[in-house]
Amino acid sequence: MSENLRSMNKGGRLGWLDALRGFTMILVVTNHVALKSFGMQIRWSAALQFFLLFRMPLFFFISGFLAYKASRVWNARTLGELTLKKLRVQIIPTAVFFLLFLAMIPTTPFADNLSEALASSMKAGYWFTLVLLYMLLTFYLFSYIEQKLFSLHTFPLTRLPVAFPHSSLLLPLLFIVSLFFFETCYLPRQFSWALGYKGPPNEFMNYTSLVEMFRYFPFFLYGAIVHRHWDRAQRLMDSRWFYPVVVVLALITTLEVLKWHTLRMEWASLPHTLSMFLLLTMVFMFFRHYNDYFSDRTFLGRGLQFIGRRTLDIYLLHYFFLPKLPMVGEFFRVNRHNFILDTTASLAVALLVVAFCILTSQLLRVSPFLKKYLFGRS
């Protein structure tokens, strides 16, 4: 990776990428403030509809980007160690906070809360770490098989290892397959086996949250592909024509999704899909281009990078700190589609929630045991 060495932080990571992850975490909390604290509905808000197009796709894109390691040698030991590590980091903290959160809901018995949450693909909000675990394990297994079968191919006569010429096509092929499953989530009439059409959705898909993996795995793989071809991606992003084309297409597809609605039925999923990829690409390019502003040499950069390194902590804790402010949601129901007020109100409360999450995380991390098993840090 040759890009922006000066923007790397002390840990050898790209600082602006940590800042981007912090920014995305703030968007996640902002969205939950609007929906859960204010009790707003998506149709009331121009802000919610817009941010939902790229908020979670961007998060999974970053996860895929970071999951790819060009220098990693895939063997059985590496696969086993990474699998065990991710199982511990993703499952134990999620299970602890998931059960604790359900136990603290005062209106219904714990058993009822648990049964309802398990039957939902969203898992009372704690679906993200489970789905990310699916993606990581799938990607690790794919990488192991890819390197085992195609990275080095030994010809019987020479016994010399030769790079297999078509191995680089396997990851894009997996991406295309994932896009097919992605579209099943938005075309239930054509693919009723996943979400159901004029009938109940597939219970297995909900209990396992696999339906959520279908919704977001293409973005994870998109991030991995960009990182694998990082030098080429940078040259493309630095070209004079690429960003203007992305902006124009993003504007057209986003307006089609949010305002125009000229395409109907299954065709409506096309601009919806394109807008998600184009918007996240724009945000990614923005942070990369202005990487100096998001470095650890600036106040904004240090703050966002710190949040970016604590995304798991904030995600697990923030549900406990979401306030109940239905009067704000009622205001926006009456005064609909005010993007500035809508975003500002949700963002202001979200920043307070994030601050409380970081403070609580710092208190819990005093114990090495809690630091390791609640937040996956040794």
N, C-alpha and C positions, 0 to 999 in steps of 0.2 A: 504494500500500500504506500503510494508515494505522495498522497494528497495531504497538504496542510500539516506538516510536521509541527509547525509552531503552535497549532491549535490543540496539540495533545496535552493532556494533564499529566500530573506526576506519575500516575499509574500506567502510562503508556497508552491510554485510551483517547479516542477523539473526544475532546471536551464538548464540542458543539453537539455531538450525538447524545451524550449524557444530558445536555441541556434540552435537546429535543424530546427526550424521553420524559424529562421533568415537566416540560410544557404539555405533553400529551396526558400525563397523570393529572395535571391541573384541569384539563378539559374533561377527563373522566369524572372527577369530583364535582366539577361545575354542572355537568349533565345530571348527576344524581341529586344535587341540590335542587335543581329545577323540577325534577320529576318527583322526588321523595319528600323533600323539605317543603317546597312550594305547592306540591300537588298539581303541577301543571300538566296539561295534555299537549302532545306534539303539535296538534293542529292549531293550537293557540299561538304558537311561537315560531317566528321565522328563524330565530337563533338555534333552537333545538333541531329543527329540520335540517338546517345547514350543517351544524357540527356533527350530527349523527352520520353524515355521509362519509366522513373521513376519520373520526375520532378513534374508534376501535381498529379500523383497518390500519391506521398509522401505527398504533401500538404493536400490532402483530407484525407489521413490516419491520419495525425496529428490532423486534425479537428475532425474526428470521435473519436480519442483517448481522446481528451479533452472534447468532448460532453458528454461522458459517465460519470456519477457521481453515484457511488455506494450508497452514503448516501442520494441521493435525493428521497424524497417521492412524488410520482406522484398523484396529485389530480387535480380537475378542476381548482382550483385557480393557482396552479403551472403551469399547461399547458397554461392557459390564460396569465399569467404574462410573461412567457418566450416567447410566441408567439408574444405578443405586443412589447416586448423589441427587439426581433430579426427583426421584421418588421421595427421598427424605425432605428435600427443600420445598417441594410443591404440596405433598400430601399432608404431612404432619401439621404445618402451620395452618393450612386451609381447614383441616378437620377441627382443630382446636377452636379457631375463631368462628367457624361456621356453627358449631354446637353451642358455643358460648353466646353467640348472637341470638340464636333461636331460644335459648333458655331465658334470655332477658326480655323477650317480648311479653308484655304483661297481659295482653287481651285474650290469649288462647293458651291451652295447655301445651307443654313442650312436645308431647307425643304427636299432637295434631299439627303443630308447626313443622316438626321433622318430616312427617308423612307428606305434607303438602310441598315442602321444599324439595324433597327427594324426587317427587313426581314431576317437578318442573325442570326444564332444561337450564333455567337460570340459577337454580340452587340458592334462592334467597339473595342473589347477587354474588355468590361465591363460585361462580362458574368459570371465571377467567383462568385461575391457576390450574384447574383441572383440564381445561381445554388446551392451555399452553403446554401442559405436560404431554397430552396426546400428540401435539404437533412436534415437540422436541424429540420424543421417543420415535415417532415415525421418521423424522428427519435423520436422527442418528442411525436408525436401522437402514434407511435408504443409503446414507453415506457409506456405511460399512459394506453393504452389498455392492454399491457402485465401485468403490475402491478395490474390493476383493475380486470382482469379476473383470473390470475394464481398465483400471489404472495401469496395470502391468499385465501384458499378455505375452506369454512365452511361446515362441515358435518351436515345434518339436525338433527340427533339424539343428537349429543354431543354439537353442536353450538360452537365448539372450532376451532380456525383458525389453519389450517395445511398447510404447504408449499406444493404447487403442484409440483410433481416430474418431470414433463416434461417441465416446463416453460423455463429452460435454453436452450431448443432446438429451441425456437422460433426465436431468433436472428440469429443463423446459417441458419435457414430455409429462413429467409428474405434475408440473404446474397446469398444463392443459387438462389433464384428468381432474385435477382439483377444481378447475373452473366449471367442469360439467356438474360436479356435485354441488358447487356453489349455486349454480342456476336452478337446481332442483328446489332450493329453499325459496325461490321467488316465482316458481312456476308450479304451484301445487296441483293445478288442474292437469298438467301433463305428467307430474311425478308425485302422485298421491301417496306412494309408499313412504315418503319421508315425513311430510307435514299433514297429510290428509286433505281430502277435498270433499266437502259435504259429508264429513264424518270425523271421528276422533283422530288425532295425530298418532303416529307410531309411538307406543309407550316406551319401547326400548331406546329409541332415539332421544326421548326426553330424559329418561332415568340416567342414561350415560352421558348426556349433554353432547352427544356426537353431532346433533343438528347444528350446534354452535360451532363445532369444528368445521363443518361444511361451509358455514357462512364466512369464515375468516382464514382458512388455510391457504387460499391463493395469495393473500397478502403476505403471509409468513414466507411463502416460497418466493414471492416477488422480491422480498428483502434479501433472501439468500442468493438469488440470481444476480442482483445488483452488486452484492459484495463479491461474489465469485468473479465477476467481470468488472471490477471496480475501476481499473484504468480506462477501459473502454467507456464505462458509464460516465466517468468524469469528462472525458473528451466530448461525449455527446451533450452533457449538461453545459459545458463551456462553449459549445457552438453558438453561433449567432441566431440560428433559426429555431432551436429546440424549445427554449422557454416560451417565446411568443406563441408557438403552435400549441403548446400545452395549455397556456392561459386561455387562448381563444376556444379551444375544444372544451376545457373545463367550464368556461362561462356558458357555452351553448348547452352542454349536457346538464349542468346544474339548473339552469333556468327551465329546461325541459322537465326535469324531475320535480322542481318546486313550484313552478308557475304555469308553464305552457300546457303540459299534459296532452300533447298532440298525438302521441303514440299510445295505443291501447293494447290490452291483453298482454300476450307474451313479449311483444315488441318493446313494451315499456321497460323491461329489465335491461335492455341494451344501453340506453343513456344512463340508467341507474348504476350499472356496473362500471361504465367508463368514467363517470363523475367521481366514483370512489377512488379509482386508481389515479386519475389525473389530479385530484385535489391533494391527496397524500404526497404525490410527486412534487407538487408545487411547494408544499410546506417543507418537505425534505430539502429541496433545492434552496429555499429561502434560508434555512439555518446553515446550510453548507456555505452559501455565498457570503453571509454575514457572520462567519465563524468567529471573527475577532470580537464581536459584540457578545458572544456567548462563551468566551473563554473564561478561565479562572482568574483572569486579570481584571475583570469587571464585576461590579456588584450583581448585576442581572445574571451574568454567566455563572458566578459562584452559587447563587441561590438556586437557579434552575438545575445546575449540575448536582447539587446536594439532594434536591428533590428527586432527580433522575436516578440517583444511587439508592434511594429509599422507596422506590415505587412499590415493592412488595409490602413493606411496613405500612405505607399509606393506604394501599388497597385493602389490606386486611383490617385495618383499624377504622377507616373513615365511616363505615356504616354505623358505628357506635356514637358518632358525634354529629350526625346529621340532625339539625333542629327541625321542629315542626312549625312551619310558618305558612299555614294555608291562606292567610289573608293576602300574602304577596301573590300567590297563584290566582286568587280571585281578582286582584287588580289587573293582572295581565289577561285574564279571561274577558274582562270588560274592555280593556284597552289593548286589543290584540296587535300582534305583529310589529311591536316597537323593538327593533333589533338592538339598539344601543342600550335602552333601559333594561331590557331582558337580559342581555349578556352581562352588563355591569352588576346588576343585583345578584345574579347567580355566581359570578366570579368573586365578588366581595365576600360572600358567605363561604364559598369554596376555599378561599385563601385562609380564612379563620379555621376552617375544619382541618386543612392541611397542617397548619401550625400546631393545632392540638394533637394531631397524629404524630408529628415529629417529636413533640415534647414527650408524649407517652412512649414512643419508641425509644427515645434516649433513656428514659427511666427504666424500661424493661431491659435494655441492653447492658445495664450495669452488671447483671448476672450473666456470666459466660454461658451457663446452661440455657437460660431463656433466649439469649442472643442466638445460640446455635439452633435450638429446636423450634423457636417461634418465628425466626426470621431467616433461618438457613445460613447464618454466618458463623464461621468458626473463629 
